[in-house]
Structures are given as C-alpha cells and as structure tokens.
Amino acid sequence: MPADSTNETESSSQSPSPDTPTLASRLAVALERVEEIKAALREAETERDGLEEELATRLEAAGTESLEHERFVFAPKCTVQWKVATDEKDSVVRLCKEGAPELVKETVNAMSLAGFLRREEGRLEQEAPRWWSELRPLLERSESLSLSVRKRPAGKR
C-alpha cells in the first residue's frame, strides 16, 4: 500500500486524532517491508536447504566426517524419526501401554482447552457445573489487545 494513501474508512463514532492517518501509513509501509523481507528470507532458506542437502550427500558418499570451511564446520548427520501411521493412534497407545507404559501420558492440549473455554466460558460461568467449579481456580485467564491487519482487495484503494 502506498505511504501517501489517504482513503481511510473509520468504523467508530469517535474521530481519531489528526496523526492517525499518518500512523496508519507508516504501519502499512512497515507491513509491506516485513513481507518483502520474509519473501527474501524464504528464498534464501530454500537455497540453503538445497545446498545443505547436496553437501551432506556428497560428504556422506565420500565418507567424510566433517569439513572445515571459513567460519563453519560441516558434518553429515543422519536423524531417524518415527510417526504414528494415520488412524493407528489407538492401537499404538494400547500396544505401548502393554510394552512400554512409561511412554503413554495423559495430557490436555493447551490450545484445545483454550478454544473450548473461549466458546463455552459464558455457559460454564452461568451453569457452574461441579467440574467447572473445581477446574476454574486451577486456570489463569488473561486478555491482550492487538491490532487486526488485513490487506484490502486489489481494486479497492
């Protein structure tokens, strides 16, 4: 968005201070700059990832443990990862409980809990079921104010 754009639309009954359009213009310029920098960073990271993969493959194929070059030491590293096959979580949990019970932990996902409480807070406070009365003191509620920023469609300047 150009820094000199003066086509602001207010949705409040109070008028903003006279410097608000200038502040909005400065923020718009900063947002565009951040987008440009992020795009350049993504491009650089893509290039780095390709070069890293190629160098690791060459060092591994040559049997080289490490390579010192300028300020860096490069060493191939093999990492093994495991993940549960789709729709097999219940079987994996059951079998781990049998063979390695220390791996199975009962947890409450924080993001799921927060989403549930955002949707249900009013009803829970009003109905006050026993479990909520016991759970509520164990939780901390906080609010924060932020600015919602979105791009206008291209034709609406």
C-alpha atoms as an extended CHARMM CRD file, in Angstrom:
* protein
*
       157  EXT
         1         1  MET       CA              0.0000000000        0.0000000000        0.0000000000  PROA      1               0.0000000000
         2         2  PRO       CA              1.4780000000        3.4100000000       -0.9070000000  PROA      2               0.0000000000
         3         3  ALA       CA              2.5760000000        5.5470000000        2.0000000000  PROA      3               0.0000000000
         4         4  ASP       CA              0.5980000000        8.5670000000        0.7300000000  PROA      4               0.0000000000
         5         5  SER       CA             -2.7620000000        6.7740000000        0.6060000000  PROA      5               0.0000000000
         6         6  THR       CA             -5.4210000000        8.8430000000        2.3680000000  PROA      6               0.0000000000
         7         7  ASN       CA             -8.5040000000        6.7190000000        1.7000000000  PROA      7               0.0000000000
         8         8  GLU       CA             -9.1750000000        5.7130000000        5.3270000000  PROA      8               0.0000000000
         9         9  THR       CA            -12.5230000000        4.3850000000        6.4580000000  PROA      9               0.0000000000
        10        10  GLU       CA            -13.4820000000        4.7730000000       10.1050000000  PROA      10              0.0000000000
        11        11  SER       CA            -15.8710000000        2.3700000000       11.8220000000  PROA      11              0.0000000000
        12        12  SER       CA            -16.1690000000        4.2190000000       15.1060000000  PROA      12              0.0000000000
        13        13  SER       CA            -18.3110000000        7.1390000000       16.1850000000  PROA      13              0.0000000000
        14        14  GLN       CA            -15.2640000000        8.8930000000       17.6760000000  PROA      14              0.0000000000
        15        15  SER       CA            -12.8970000000       10.5920000000       15.3050000000  PROA      15              0.0000000000
        16        16  PRO       CA             -9.2420000000        9.6070000000       15.6090000000  PROA      16              0.0000000000
        17        17  SER       CA             -6.5180000000       12.0710000000       16.3970000000  PROA      17              0.0000000000
        18        18  PRO       CA             -5.1840000000       14.0180000000       13.3930000000  PROA      18              0.0000000000
        19        19  ASP       CA             -1.9800000000       11.9590000000       13.2330000000  PROA      19              0.0000000000
        20        20  THR       CA             -3.8380000000        8.6110000000       12.9830000000  PROA      20              0.0000000000
        21        21  PRO       CA             -3.7570000000        8.5050000000        9.1330000000  PROA      21              0.0000000000
        22        22  THR       CA             -0.0040000000        9.1780000000        9.2380000000  PROA      22              0.0000000000
        23        23  LEU       CA              0.4680000000        6.4170000000       11.7960000000  PROA      23              0.0000000000
        24        24  ALA       CA             -1.6160000000        4.0350000000        9.6550000000  PROA      24              0.0000000000
        25        25  SER       CA              0.5010000000        4.9200000000        6.5910000000  PROA      25              0.0000000000
        26        26  ARG       CA              3.7260000000        4.2540000000        8.4910000000  PROA      26              0.0000000000
        27        27  LEU       CA              2.3450000000        0.9040000000        9.6940000000  PROA      27              0.0000000000
        28        28  ALA       CA              1.2910000000       -0.0310000000        6.1340000000  PROA      28              0.0000000000
        29        29  VAL       CA              4.8160000000        0.7270000000        4.8570000000  PROA      29              0.0000000000
        30        30  ALA       CA              6.3330000000       -1.3330000000        7.6930000000  PROA      30              0.0000000000
        31        31  LEU       CA              3.9910000000       -4.2660000000        6.9230000000  PROA      31              0.0000000000
        32        32  GLU       CA              4.9690000000       -4.2060000000        3.2430000000  PROA      32              0.0000000000
        33        33  ARG       CA              8.6600000000       -4.1110000000        4.1920000000  PROA      33              0.0000000000
        34        34  VAL       CA              8.2160000000       -7.1100000000        6.5020000000  PROA      34              0.0000000000
        35        35  GLU       CA              6.5030000000       -9.0470000000        3.6720000000  PROA      35              0.0000000000
        36        36  GLU       CA              9.3930000000       -8.2690000000        1.3080000000  PROA      36              0.0000000000
        37        37  ILE       CA             11.9910000000       -9.3390000000        3.8790000000  PROA      37              0.0000000000
        38        38  LYS       CA             10.0730000000      -12.5470000000        4.6480000000  PROA      38              0.0000000000
        39        39  ALA       CA              9.9200000000      -13.3760000000        0.9260000000  PROA      39              0.0000000000
        40        40  ALA       CA             13.6740000000      -12.8170000000        0.5930000000  PROA      40              0.0000000000
        41        41  LEU       CA             14.2510000000      -14.9570000000        3.6810000000  PROA      41              0.0000000000
        42        42  ARG       CA             12.0960000000      -17.8040000000        2.2990000000  PROA      42              0.0000000000
        43        43  GLU       CA             14.1100000000      -17.6790000000       -0.9400000000  PROA      43              0.0000000000
        44        44  ALA       CA             17.4200000000      -17.7570000000        0.9390000000  PROA      44              0.0000000000
        45        45  GLU       CA             16.2260000000      -20.6230000000        3.1570000000  PROA      45              0.0000000000
        46        46  THR       CA             15.1480000000      -22.6370000000        0.1080000000  PROA      46              0.0000000000
        47        47  GLU       CA             18.5650000000      -22.1250000000       -1.4700000000  PROA      47              0.0000000000
        48        48  ARG       CA             20.2890000000      -23.0310000000        1.8250000000  PROA      48              0.0000000000
        49        49  ASP       CA             18.2000000000      -26.2020000000        2.2230000000  PROA      49              0.0000000000
        50        50  GLY       CA             19.1180000000      -27.3950000000       -1.2770000000  PROA      50              0.0000000000
        51        51  LEU       CA             22.8160000000      -26.6840000000       -0.7910000000  PROA      51              0.0000000000
        52        52  GLU       CA             22.7750000000      -28.3000000000        2.6550000000  PROA      52              0.0000000000
        53        53  GLU       CA             21.1820000000      -31.4680000000        1.2870000000  PROA      53              0.0000000000
        54        54  GLU       CA             23.6520000000      -31.6420000000       -1.6100000000  PROA      54              0.0000000000
        55        55  LEU       CA             26.7120000000      -31.0960000000        0.6200000000  PROA      55              0.0000000000
        56        56  ALA       CA             25.5060000000      -33.6450000000        3.1940000000  PROA      56              0.0000000000
        57        57  THR       CA             25.0080000000      -36.2190000000        0.4340000000  PROA      57              0.0000000000
        58        58  ARG       CA             28.4780000000      -35.5990000000       -1.0020000000  PROA      58              0.0000000000
        59        59  LEU       CA             30.2000000000      -35.7310000000        2.3980000000  PROA      59              0.0000000000
        60        60  GLU       CA             28.3390000000      -38.9300000000        3.3270000000  PROA      60              0.0000000000
        61        61  ALA       CA             29.1660000000      -40.5660000000       -0.0300000000  PROA      61              0.0000000000
        62        62  ALA       CA             32.8490000000      -39.6790000000        0.3800000000  PROA      62              0.0000000000
        63        63  GLY       CA             32.8820000000      -40.9680000000        3.9600000000  PROA      63              0.0000000000
        64        64  THR       CA             33.9100000000      -37.5240000000        5.2310000000  PROA      64              0.0000000000
        65        65  GLU       CA             33.1730000000      -36.9940000000        8.9420000000  PROA      65              0.0000000000
        66        66  SER       CA             33.4560000000      -33.2150000000        8.7890000000  PROA      66              0.0000000000
        67        67  LEU       CA             34.6460000000      -30.3670000000        6.6060000000  PROA      67              0.0000000000
        68        68  GLU       CA             36.0030000000      -27.0870000000        7.9590000000  PROA      68              0.0000000000
        69        69  HSD       CA             35.4000000000      -24.1320000000        5.6560000000  PROA      69              0.0000000000
        70        70  GLU       CA             35.7640000000      -20.4730000000        6.5900000000  PROA      70              0.0000000000
        71        71  ARG       CA             33.7180000000      -19.9030000000        9.7770000000  PROA      71              0.0000000000
        72        72  PHE       CA             31.8440000000      -23.2050000000        9.5940000000  PROA      72              0.0000000000
        73        73  VAL       CA             32.3410000000      -26.8850000000       10.2580000000  PROA      73              0.0000000000
        74        74  PHE       CA             30.0430000000      -29.0730000000        8.1520000000  PROA      74              0.0000000000
        75        75  ALA       CA             29.3100000000      -32.6500000000        9.2020000000  PROA      75              0.0000000000
        76        76  PRO       CA             26.7540000000      -35.0520000000        7.7570000000  PROA      76              0.0000000000
        77        77  LYS       CA             24.2210000000      -36.2150000000       10.3200000000  PROA      77              0.0000000000
        78        78  CYS       CA             21.6020000000      -38.9330000000        9.9890000000  PROA      78              0.0000000000
        79        79  THR       CA             18.4570000000      -38.4810000000       12.0720000000  PROA      79              0.0000000000
        80        80  VAL       CA             15.8490000000      -41.2050000000       12.4200000000  PROA      80              0.0000000000
        81        81  GLN       CA             12.2520000000      -40.1360000000       13.0370000000  PROA      81              0.0000000000
        82        82  TRP       CA              9.1220000000      -42.1480000000       13.7180000000  PROA      82              0.0000000000
        83        83  LYS       CA              5.4920000000      -41.1610000000       13.4970000000  PROA      83              0.0000000000
        84        84  VAL       CA              2.2340000000      -42.9770000000       14.0130000000  PROA      84              0.0000000000
        85        85  ALA       CA              0.5460000000      -44.1460000000       10.8200000000  PROA      85              0.0000000000
        86        86  THR       CA             -2.7630000000      -42.4770000000       10.0360000000  PROA      86              0.0000000000
        87        87  ASP       CA             -5.7090000000      -43.8950000000       12.0090000000  PROA      87              0.0000000000
        88        88  GLU       CA             -3.4500000000      -46.1350000000       14.1280000000  PROA      88              0.0000000000
        89        89  LYS       CA             -3.1230000000      -43.9720000000       17.2580000000  PROA      89              0.0000000000
        90        90  ASP       CA             -5.4580000000      -46.1310000000       19.3910000000  PROA      90              0.0000000000
        91        91  SER       CA             -3.5840000000      -49.3310000000       18.5030000000  PROA      91              0.0000000000
        92        92  VAL       CA             -0.2200000000      -47.6830000000       19.1480000000  PROA      92              0.0000000000
        93        93  VAL       CA             -1.3640000000      -46.3760000000       22.5590000000  PROA      93              0.0000000000
        94        94  ARG       CA             -2.7770000000      -49.8040000000       23.5190000000  PROA      94              0.0000000000
        95        95  LEU       CA              0.4000000000      -51.6360000000       22.4760000000  PROA      95              0.0000000000
        96        96  CYS       CA              2.6840000000      -49.0860000000       24.1610000000  PROA      96              0.0000000000
        97        97  LYS       CA              0.6770000000      -49.4160000000       27.3930000000  PROA      97              0.0000000000
        98        98  GLU       CA              1.4640000000      -53.1400000000       27.2540000000  PROA      98              0.0000000000
        99        99  GLY       CA              5.1290000000      -52.9820000000       26.3060000000  PROA      99              0.0000000000
       100       100  ALA       CA              6.3560000000      -49.5340000000       27.3440000000  PROA      100             0.0000000000
       101       101  PRO       CA              3.7960000000      -47.9110000000       29.6820000000  PROA      101             0.0000000000
       102       102  GLU       CA              6.1900000000      -45.0690000000       30.5630000000  PROA      102             0.0000000000
       103       103  LEU       CA              5.6820000000      -43.7050000000       27.0300000000  PROA      103             0.0000000000
       104       104  VAL       CA              1.9340000000      -43.1760000000       27.4560000000  PROA      104             0.0000000000
       105       105  LYS       CA              0.9650000000      -39.9670000000       29.2090000000  PROA      105             0.0000000000
       106       106  GLU       CA             -2.4930000000      -38.4770000000       29.7120000000  PROA      106             0.0000000000
       107       107  THR       CA             -2.4530000000      -34.8060000000       28.7190000000  PROA      107             0.0000000000
       108       108  VAL       CA             -4.7510000000      -31.9230000000       27.9290000000  PROA      108             0.0000000000
       109       109  ASN       CA             -3.7710000000      -29.9760000000       24.8460000000  PROA      109             0.0000000000
       110       110  ALA       CA             -3.4420000000      -26.3030000000       25.8620000000  PROA      110             0.0000000000
       111       111  MET       CA             -4.6950000000      -24.9260000000       22.5330000000  PROA      111             0.0000000000
       112       112  SER       CA             -7.7380000000      -27.2210000000       22.5550000000  PROA      112             0.0000000000
       113       113  LEU       CA             -8.5250000000      -26.2180000000       26.1380000000  PROA      113             0.0000000000
       114       114  ALA       CA             -8.2090000000      -22.5130000000       25.2920000000  PROA      114             0.0000000000
       115       115  GLY       CA            -10.5240000000      -22.8830000000       22.2800000000  PROA      115             0.0000000000
       116       116  PHE       CA            -13.0850000000      -24.8160000000       24.3110000000  PROA      116             0.0000000000
       117       117  LEU       CA            -13.0390000000      -22.2000000000       27.0590000000  PROA      117             0.0000000000
       118       118  ARG       CA            -13.3900000000      -19.3030000000       24.5680000000  PROA      118             0.0000000000
       119       119  ARG       CA            -16.5360000000      -20.9470000000       23.1780000000  PROA      119             0.0000000000
       120       120  GLU       CA            -18.0270000000      -22.1780000000       26.4450000000  PROA      120             0.0000000000
       121       121  GLU       CA            -16.8940000000      -19.6930000000       29.1160000000  PROA      121             0.0000000000
       122       122  GLY       CA            -20.2220000000      -17.8350000000       29.3720000000  PROA      122             0.0000000000
       123       123  ARG       CA            -22.2660000000      -21.0260000000       29.6540000000  PROA      123             0.0000000000
       124       124  LEU       CA            -19.8950000000      -22.5690000000       32.1930000000  PROA      124             0.0000000000
       125       125  GLU       CA            -19.9290000000      -19.4550000000       34.3850000000  PROA      125             0.0000000000
       126       126  GLN       CA            -23.7340000000      -19.3490000000       34.2300000000  PROA      126             0.0000000000
       127       127  GLU       CA            -24.4590000000      -23.0620000000       34.7590000000  PROA      127             0.0000000000
       128       128  ALA       CA            -21.4430000000      -23.6600000000       37.0620000000  PROA      128             0.0000000000
       129       129  PRO       CA            -21.2090000000      -27.4580000000       36.8470000000  PROA      129             0.0000000000
       130       130  ARG       CA            -19.2230000000      -29.0880000000       39.6630000000  PROA      130             0.0000000000
       131       131  TRP       CA            -16.2420000000      -29.9470000000       37.4710000000  PROA      131             0.0000000000
       132       132  TRP       CA            -16.0020000000      -26.3200000000       36.2940000000  PROA      132             0.0000000000
       133       133  SER       CA            -16.1240000000      -25.0120000000       39.8760000000  PROA      133             0.0000000000
       134       134  GLU       CA            -13.1480000000      -27.2320000000       40.7000000000  PROA      134             0.0000000000
       135       135  LEU       CA            -11.2650000000      -26.5700000000       37.4490000000  PROA      135             0.0000000000
       136       136  ARG       CA            -11.6980000000      -22.7610000000       37.2890000000  PROA      136             0.0000000000
       137       137  PRO       CA             -9.3360000000      -21.9490000000       40.2100000000  PROA      137             0.0000000000
       138       138  LEU       CA             -6.6030000000      -24.0220000000       38.5220000000  PROA      138             0.0000000000
       139       139  LEU       CA             -6.6280000000      -21.8690000000       35.3760000000  PROA      139             0.0000000000
       140       140  GLU       CA             -5.3060000000      -18.3890000000       34.6800000000  PROA      140             0.0000000000
       141       141  ARG       CA             -7.2770000000      -16.1730000000       32.3020000000  PROA      141             0.0000000000
       142       142  SER       CA             -5.6540000000      -13.2560000000       30.5130000000  PROA      142             0.0000000000
       143       143  GLU       CA             -6.6200000000      -10.9310000000       27.6990000000  PROA      143             0.0000000000
       144       144  SER       CA             -4.4840000000       -8.9300000000       25.3350000000  PROA      144             0.0000000000
       145       145  LEU       CA             -5.3330000000       -6.2350000000       22.8430000000  PROA      145             0.0000000000
       146       146  SER       CA             -3.8110000000       -6.3830000000       19.3930000000  PROA      146             0.0000000000
       147       147  LEU       CA             -4.4520000000       -4.8430000000       16.0190000000  PROA      147             0.0000000000
       148       148  SER       CA             -6.2020000000       -6.8130000000       13.3010000000  PROA      148             0.0000000000
       149       149  VAL       CA             -4.4960000000       -6.0440000000        9.9970000000  PROA      149             0.0000000000
       150       150  ARG       CA             -5.5580000000       -7.3600000000        6.6120000000  PROA      150             0.0000000000
       151       151  LYS       CA             -4.9100000000       -6.3570000000        3.0480000000  PROA      151             0.0000000000
       152       152  ARG       CA             -7.6930000000       -4.7380000000        1.0880000000  PROA      152             0.0000000000
       153       153  PRO       CA             -8.6550000000       -6.4170000000       -2.1880000000  PROA      153             0.0000000000
       154       154  ALA       CA             -6.5040000000       -5.1090000000       -5.0400000000  PROA      154             0.0000000000
       155       155  GLY       CA             -9.2080000000       -2.9970000000       -6.7290000000  PROA      155             0.0000000000
       156       156  LYS       CA            -10.2940000000       -1.0890000000       -3.5820000000  PROA      156             0.0000000000
       157       157  ARG       CA             -7.6840000000        1.5940000000       -2.9500000000  PROA      157             0.0000000000
